[in-house]
Amino acid sequence: MPIYRKEGIVPPKRHIVFRQPNGELYHEELFGTEGFSGMSSLVYHLHPPTMVKSYGEPYSVRPTIAVEDNLQARSYQSFKAKPCDDYIKSRKTLFVNSDMSIGVAAPSKSMTDYFFKNADADEMIFVHKGSGTLRTMYGNIPFEYGDYLIIPRGTVYQFHFDTNDNHFLIVESHGPIETPNRYRNSYGQFMEHSPFCERDFKFPVDMETRDEQGDFLINIKKRGLIYPYVYGNHPFDVAGWDGCSYPYAFSIFNFEPITGRIHMPPPIHQTFQGRNFVICSFVPRLYDYHPDAIPAPYHHSNVDSDELLYYVDGDFMSRNNIQKGQITLHPGGIPHGPHPGAIERSIGKKETQELAVMIDPFNPVQITTEALEMELADYYQSWMEKPVLTEA
Ligand SMILES: [Fe+2]
């Protein structure tokens, strides 16, 4: 996030003597995810962040691939993911390629006995159901329905939920998850044509400075294995930090849609960019206002990317019989478009209430066994159905 933030206390200059009230030095840590040249923050700990007491046997959470090569339109009911008390076990990976993985989770209990750190990937967690607090060493981020939580890889965190009814869409990215370059000027500031700007983000607040010793379990994910590490100090022992690397949230309801007289292409919905993928937000908006406009999208040939659409809420103008939490996968290589009847049905309509998240991986995804358990049969033939000409 190219916005400088400062919380708590930091010395007047970086890398100089900075002492605690008891006379000991603060322990400075540079935290970044792209060597020493990407965005980073300087963090001032009460204790060294290196005090490992012990570690346990690692265990695997690598998904099993069921379909390595796919050229079939498919669909999945993600609400078939059963609620699970344990956060790590609740995370179900559905699709993977060398850049990213995509999954869902229905965690039903707050994390109280361990912290989690994803050393593999930056995370985008879209909150479809649930609310609570994301706790990190940078501070806390209250979250609710519709929030995208962006967590740089390596961030130690804990989720505290308000209820046991939570449902997340999760993207893990091996490169940084960023806001689109074309929304920002050369200084990093969001420009006037961007559908959101600096005021729309939720930053970490109410930093905890925990001077506690004991056994603090951090489950660290690395190359698909979970390594249980026990540290001697609380991971949130931070007195202050500043810089440009930290977790934040952005609500899909703060995305201001761009509309036109005739159909606007999907890039107007872009919200984030990653290495070889984009994430877009489809939000309630007025339809195209040319007198002969066709609001439904035209058929299109996405030969260079797979296209995953996660349906959140509202009526889905271009699809028939779609449920909340349903995912469609339209693979690169064959064209796709509105369902039978959807184009006629859209003519003359003034607005849509649809809410959806689209993920376009530029490299084909492989499909896991856990995805197959949620798959709907024969979706690829759904364009052969009789047209549905009236609203469901
Ligand atoms: Fe599409």
Residues whose N, C-alpha, C, O or C-beta is under 5 A from the ligand:
A	BS01	LIG	E307
